[in-house]
Amino acid sequence: MMRSGLRREVSANGNVLQSEIVGSVKLRVFLSGMPELRLGLNDKVLFELTGRGKSKSVEMEDVKFHQCVRLSRFENDRTISFIPPDGDFELMSYRLNIHVKPLIWIESVIETFSHSRVEYLIKVRYMKIIEKSGYQALPWVRYITQSGDYQLRIH
């Protein structure tokens, strides 16, 4: 299973300070014997080494491998070669410093009126819902909460 998530940090005036994709490759293996498995990626370093085009390559940072990965093989030809342990394990984790357009953009204004009253104005931008099944999407979202439901963390 490959899992990734977008982490974005934005300043108060709306400038993107940091944008990265953080991901991992998790495997569930039940193989007999001790087979060697190999996995190739569209890694920028590999494409530069082989002289192939770089348009679809990615530059991975902070790559961490499970102890079963043969690091010397990866350093030589960028192939992830490993003899997997039985069961569930995380083969690798990685980070991509990449600027992607967000699916949604959230702007918020926080107003404090007293020790017990805080008002939030939250605007969602760039949200477009396209549904081919004929479902009529509502252009707004409303969520009413009761007092004391949420904890606020401001840093």
Backbone as CSV, one residue per row, in Angstrom:
resi,resn,N_x,N_y,N_z,CA_x,CA_y,CA_z,C_x,C_y,C_z
1,MET,0.851,-1.151,0.000,0.000,0.000,0.000,0.905,1.224,0.000
2,MET,0.574,2.152,-0.860,1.324,3.396,-0.916,0.445,4.489,-0.336
3,ARG,0.971,5.210,0.601,0.198,6.266,1.250,1.017,7.545,1.192
4,SER,0.362,8.633,0.801,1.048,9.920,0.785,0.079,11.013,1.181
5,GLY,0.635,12.092,1.672,-0.178,13.222,2.092,0.534,14.521,1.788
6,LEU,-0.238,15.551,1.590,0.310,16.867,1.293,0.396,17.671,2.581
7,ARG,1.538,18.237,2.840,1.737,19.107,3.996,2.072,20.491,3.450
8,ARG,1.301,21.486,3.871,1.494,22.839,3.358,1.479,23.824,4.512
9,GLU,2.420,24.755,4.481,2.495,25.805,5.490,2.365,27.138,4.773
10,VAL,1.412,27.961,5.244,1.103,29.228,4.584,1.224,30.352,5.602
11,SER,1.806,31.480,5.184,1.934,32.633,6.080,0.592,33.334,6.226
12,ALA,0.525,34.271,7.153,-0.723,34.997,7.417,-1.200,35.794,6.209
13,ASN,-0.268,36.224,5.347,-0.680,36.980,4.158,-0.911,36.099,2.933
14,GLY,-0.885,34.784,3.098,-1.245,33.868,2.017,-0.102,33.315,1.198
15,ASN,1.146,33.636,1.534,2.290,33.094,0.801,2.596,31.676,1.274
16,VAL,2.870,30.799,0.321,3.214,29.417,0.660,4.653,29.388,1.156
17,LEU,4.845,28.990,2.408,6.176,28.915,2.998,6.825,27.565,2.736
18,GLN,6.029,26.512,2.799,6.541,25.162,2.590,5.439,24.302,2.007
19,SER,5.799,23.498,1.019,4.843,22.591,0.403,5.574,21.293,0.108
20,GLU,5.085,20.202,0.659,5.764,18.930,0.449,4.775,17.776,0.506
21,ILE,5.153,16.715,-0.159,4.382,15.477,-0.115,5.183,14.494,0.722
22,VAL,4.540,13.919,1.719,5.187,12.946,2.599,4.484,11.615,2.381
23,GLY,5.258,10.574,2.130,4.622,9.295,1.835,5.399,8.103,2.341
24,SER,4.779,6.945,2.189,5.417,5.697,2.591,4.869,4.557,1.741
25,VAL,5.663,3.507,1.651,5.259,2.280,0.961,5.231,1.182,2.011
26,LYS,4.044,0.639,2.250,3.876,-0.424,3.240,3.488,-1.702,2.518
27,LEU,4.067,-2.806,2.950,3.821,-4.092,2.303,3.312,-5.114,3.309
28,ARG,2.531,-6.048,2.787,2.106,-7.232,3.543,2.576,-8.421,2.709
29,VAL,3.524,-9.157,3.240,4.173,-10.209,2.460,4.028,-11.556,3.164
30,PHE,3.587,-12.549,2.388,3.535,-13.937,2.849,4.012,-14.811,1.694
31,LEU,5.325,-14.870,1.503,5.921,-15.640,0.417,6.710,-16.804,0.999
32,SER,6.713,-17.918,0.279,7.512,-19.049,0.750,8.943,-18.882,0.256
33,GLY,9.863,-19.395,1.015,11.267,-19.248,0.670,11.757,-17.854,1.033
34,MET,12.851,-17.461,0.396,13.403,-16.126,0.629,13.653,-15.446,-0.711
35,PRO,12.594,-15.099,-1.441,12.790,-14.496,-2.761,13.295,-13.059,-2.657
36,GLU,14.118,-12.694,-3.634,14.573,-11.306,-3.720,13.577,-10.539,-4.582
37,LEU,13.075,-9.454,-4.066,12.133,-8.613,-4.799,12.833,-7.329,-5.204
38,ARG,12.423,-6.783,-6.357,13.008,-5.536,-6.843,11.912,-4.563,-7.214
39,LEU,12.144,-3.312,-6.886,11.179,-2.259,-7.153,11.918,-1.080,-7.766
40,GLY,11.389,-0.571,-8.873,11.980,0.599,-9.522,11.067,1.800,-9.376
41,LEU,11.658,2.976,-9.314,10.899,4.216,-9.162,11.240,5.179,-10.296
42,ASN,10.420,6.196,-10.475,10.745,7.225,-11.462,11.542,8.332,-10.772
43,ASP,12.683,7.934,-10.274,13.558,8.792,-9.495,14.392,9.675,-10.419
44,LYS,14.517,10.945,-10.092,15.260,11.904,-10.909,16.723,11.493,-11.062
45,VAL,17.341,11.004,-9.987,18.745,10.602,-10.039,18.944,9.468,-11.038
46,LEU,18.027,8.492,-11.054,18.109,7.383,-12.001,18.001,7.895,-13.429
47,PHE,17.076,8.783,-13.689,16.886,9.302,-15.037,18.104,10.096,-15.497
48,GLU,18.756,10.804,-14.593,19.970,11.539,-14.949,21.122,10.577,-15.236
49,LEU,21.213,9.495,-14.450,22.280,8.510,-14.661,22.148,7.803,-16.000
50,THR,20.917,7.503,-16.403,20.696,6.752,-17.637,20.491,7.648,-18.851
51,GLY,20.455,8.960,-18.652,20.305,9.885,-19.772,18.899,9.975,-20.325
52,ARG,17.915,9.457,-19.613,16.530,9.537,-20.077,15.937,10.889,-19.709
53,GLY,14.808,11.208,-20.318,14.123,12.478,-20.052,13.748,12.632,-18.598
54,LYS,13.721,13.880,-18.146,13.462,14.150,-16.736,12.060,14.679,-16.480
55,SER,11.219,14.779,-17.487,9.928,15.451,-17.318,9.001,14.739,-16.336
56,LYS,9.090,13.433,-16.225,8.189,12.707,-15.326,8.909,12.153,-14.107
57,SER,10.104,12.636,-13.857,10.852,12.138,-12.708,10.566,12.990,-11.479
58,VAL,10.826,12.410,-10.324,10.640,13.118,-9.059,11.940,13.061,-8.269
59,GLU,12.174,14.092,-7.473,13.366,14.129,-6.631,12.949,13.854,-5.197
60,MET,13.313,12.669,-4.713,12.937,12.258,-3.363,13.970,12.757,-2.360
61,GLU,13.475,13.182,-1.196,14.348,13.623,-0.112,13.983,12.843,1.145
62,ASP,14.894,12.801,2.081,14.669,12.113,3.357,14.138,10.695,3.163
63,VAL,14.735,9.969,2.239,14.315,8.589,1.979,14.859,7.701,3.095
64,LYS,13.976,6.895,3.678,14.371,5.952,4.717,13.872,4.580,4.306
65,PHE,14.755,3.587,4.380,14.414,2.231,3.983,14.360,1.300,5.190
66,HIS,13.578,0.233,5.039,13.558,-0.855,6.021,14.926,-1.531,5.987
67,GLN,15.299,-2.168,7.068,16.616,-2.805,7.165,16.825,-3.932,6.160
68,CYS,15.761,-4.453,5.547,15.912,-5.545,4.578,16.357,-5.051,3.198
69,VAL,16.336,-3.748,2.948,16.714,-3.199,1.638,18.230,-3.200,1.504
70,ARG,18.701,-3.619,0.336,20.135,-3.631,0.043,20.538,-2.230,-0.431
71,LEU,21.092,-1.466,0.476,21.403,-0.063,0.189,22.456,0.095,-0.901
72,SER,23.420,-0.819,-0.963,24.467,-0.712,-1.987,23.872,-0.824,-3.388
73,ARG,22.892,-1.676,-3.550,22.228,-1.825,-4.854,21.472,-0.546,-5.213
74,PHE,20.815,0.047,-4.234,20.080,1.283,-4.485,21.035,2.409,-4.877
75,GLU,22.175,2.494,-4.206,23.145,3.538,-4.527,23.754,3.341,-5.908
76,ASN,23.903,2.078,-6.348,24.498,1.802,-7.661,23.544,2.069,-8.812
77,ASP,22.350,1.465,-8.779,21.447,1.577,-9.934,20.039,2.044,-9.585
78,ARG,19.849,2.545,-8.353,18.572,3.105,-7.893,17.436,2.085,-7.880
79,THR,17.775,0.796,-7.823,16.775,-0.259,-7.695,16.626,-0.610,-6.223
80,ILE,15.388,-0.698,-5.765,15.131,-1.104,-4.385,15.056,-2.626,-4.388
81,SER,16.116,-3.258,-3.924,16.222,-4.716,-3.906,16.172,-5.173,-2.449
82,PHE,15.319,-6.184,-2.181,15.151,-6.605,-0.793,14.594,-8.016,-0.706
83,ILE,14.899,-8.677,0.404,14.284,-9.954,0.768,13.339,-9.616,1.914
84,PRO,12.037,-9.650,1.647,11.080,-9.133,2.631,10.873,-10.066,3.818
85,PRO,10.633,-9.481,4.983,10.224,-10.300,6.124,8.757,-10.682,5.960
86,ASP,8.311,-11.692,6.674,6.898,-12.079,6.631,6.052,-11.064,7.389
87,GLY,4.855,-10.821,6.863,3.912,-9.939,7.551,3.945,-8.513,7.044
88,ASP,3.446,-7.606,7.875,3.350,-6.190,7.528,4.636,-5.458,7.910
89,PHE,5.100,-4.585,7.016,6.239,-3.734,7.337,6.257,-2.542,6.393
90,GLU,6.953,-1.486,6.817,7.099,-0.294,5.985,8.398,-0.422,5.211
91,LEU,8.292,-0.558,3.903,9.472,-0.711,3.060,10.278,0.578,3.006
92,MET,9.590,1.698,2.840,10.297,2.968,2.735,9.378,4.128,3.080
93,SER,9.982,5.239,3.446,9.253,6.496,3.599,10.059,7.555,2.856
94,TYR,9.388,8.616,2.438,10.049,9.623,1.614,9.346,10.968,1.764
95,ARG,10.004,11.988,1.222,9.444,13.332,1.187,9.784,13.948,-0.160
96,LEU,8.821,14.623,-0.757,9.028,15.325,-2.021,8.779,16.804,-1.787
97,ASN,9.771,17.635,-2.069,9.588,19.083,-2.010,9.033,19.508,-3.354
98,ILE,7.746,19.648,-3.418,7.102,19.905,-4.700,5.957,20.888,-4.486
99,HIS,5.810,21.806,-5.402,4.727,22.784,-5.307,3.586,22.321,-6.199
100,VAL,2.499,21.947,-5.578,1.305,21.536,-6.310,0.166,22.475,-5.942
101,LYS,-0.727,22.679,-6.880,-1.884,23.530,-6.605,-2.818,22.766,-5.677
102,PRO,-3.219,23.389,-4.572,-4.073,22.675,-3.621,-5.478,22.464,-4.166
103,LEU,-6.106,21.383,-3.724,-7.489,21.133,-4.112,-8.414,22.173,-3.510
104,ILE,-8.128,22.548,-2.282,-8.911,23.604,-1.630,-7.949,24.586,-0.979
105,TRP,-8.414,25.799,-0.817,-7.638,26.837,-0.140,-8.533,27.404,0.943
106,ILE,-8.063,27.414,2.160,-8.884,27.862,3.281,-8.306,29.159,3.834
107,GLU,-9.168,30.165,3.931,-8.796,31.433,4.554,-9.613,31.564,5.829
108,SER,-8.974,32.024,6.892,-9.714,32.141,8.151,-9.412,33.463,8.840
109,VAL,-10.419,33.958,9.549,-10.286,35.151,10.380,-10.780,34.771,11.771
110,ILE,-9.963,35.026,12.787,-10.330,34.700,14.164,-10.538,36.005,14.921
111,GLU,-11.700,36.144,15.526,-12.019,37.335,16.314,-12.363,36.910,17.733
112,THR,-11.658,37.465,18.713,-11.926,37.171,20.114,-12.702,38.336,20.713
113,PHE,-13.872,38.035,21.274,-14.719,39.070,21.852,-14.597,39.136,23.367
114,SER,-14.391,38.026,24.010,-14.228,37.979,25.463,-13.514,36.680,25.800
115,HIS,-13.426,36.363,27.082,-12.759,35.118,27.479,-13.552,33.886,27.083
116,SER,-14.836,34.048,26.825,-15.669,32.885,26.525,-16.275,32.915,25.125
117,ARG,-15.942,33.919,24.311,-16.549,33.999,22.980,-15.487,34.269,21.916
118,VAL,-15.436,33.363,20.949,-14.529,33.489,19.814,-15.339,33.253,18.556
119,GLU,-15.100,34.062,17.529,-15.814,33.903,16.264,-14.811,33.576,15.169
120,TYR,-15.160,32.599,14.349,-14.318,32.201,13.227,-15.063,32.462,11.936
121,LEU,-14.379,33.057,10.974,-14.916,33.197,9.627,-13.991,32.384,8.733
122,ILE,-14.526,31.334,8.141,-13.716,30.440,7.314,-14.263,30.451,5.902
123,LYS,-13.373,30.749,4.934,-13.754,30.755,3.522,-12.989,29.643,2.815
124,VAL,-13.695,28.869,2.034,-13.073,27.809,1.245,-13.057,28.270,-0.203
125,ARG,-11.883,28.276,-0.804,-11.718,28.721,-2.187,-11.295,27.544,-3.069
126,TYR,-11.499,27.687,-4.331,-11.066,26.722,-5.353,-11.726,25.366,-5.217
127,MET,-12.881,25.331,-4.623,-13.565,24.050,-4.469,-14.622,23.940,-5.555
128,LYS,-14.442,23.001,-6.444,-15.390,22.802,-7.527,-15.814,21.345,-7.507
129,ILE,-17.100,21.125,-7.422,-17.611,19.760,-7.363,-18.231,19.430,-8.705
130,ILE,-17.743,18.392,-9.331,-18.288,17.929,-10.605,-18.770,16.509,-10.385
131,GLU,-20.027,16.294,-10.606,-20.621,14.974,-10.370,-21.365,14.563,-11.628
132,LYS,-20.956,13.463,-12.246,-21.556,13.022,-13.500,-22.884,12.306,-13.316
133,SER,-23.184,11.898,-12.097,-24.399,11.116,-11.888,-25.653,11.977,-11.781
134,GLY,-25.518,13.282,-11.933,-26.687,14.146,-11.877,-27.013,14.639,-10.488
135,TYR,-26.174,14.331,-9.517,-26.380,14.792,-8.152,-26.207,16.304,-8.110
136,GLN,-27.130,17.000,-7.507,-27.056,18.451,-7.393,-26.229,18.815,-6.158
137,ALA,-25.037,19.321,-6.359,-24.163,19.691,-5.249,-24.547,21.067,-4.723
138,LEU,-24.544,21.213,-3.421,-24.846,22.498,-2.803,-23.586,23.361,-2.790
139,PRO,-23.702,24.650,-3.096,-22.514,25.502,-3.170,-22.020,26.000,-1.814
140,TRP,-22.600,25.552,-0.729,-22.175,26.020,0.585,-22.169,24.868,1.577
141,VAL,-21.415,25.059,2.633,-21.350,24.084,3.715,-21.630,24.844,5.007
142,ARG,-22.510,24.326,5.830,-22.837,24.969,7.101,-22.702,23.935,8.207
143,TYR,-21.983,24.293,9.233,-21.778,23.386,10.351,-21.961,24.175,11.633
144,ILE,-22.937,23.818,12.412,-23.229,24.511,13.662,-22.723,23.656,14.813
145,THR,-21.977,24.274,15.717,-21.424,23.534,16.852,-22.016,24.051,18.151
146,GLN,-21.875,23.248,19.170,-22.271,23.666,20.508,-21.033,24.183,21.228
147,SER,-21.239,25.044,22.189,-20.091,25.586,22.918,-19.375,24.467,23.666
148,GLY,-18.057,24.558,23.711,-17.269,23.570,24.439,-16.948,22.323,23.647
149,ASP,-17.270,22.282,22.352,-17.018,21.092,21.542,-15.566,20.952,21.086
150,TYR,-14.868,22.055,20.900,-13.568,22.001,20.255,-12.470,22.588,21.126
151,GLN,-11.267,22.069,20.938,-10.084,22.648,21.557,-9.377,23.459,20.492
152,LEU,-8.865,24.597,20.875,-8.176,25.465,19.932,-6.685,25.411,20.206
153,ARG,-5.912,25.280,19.149,-4.454,25.308,19.283,-3.938,26.394,18.359
154,ILE,-3.426,27.432,18.940,-2.891,28.544,18.158,-1.423,28.672,18.517
155,HIS,-0.579,28.626,17.485,0.857,28.770,17.732,1.487,29.622,16.672
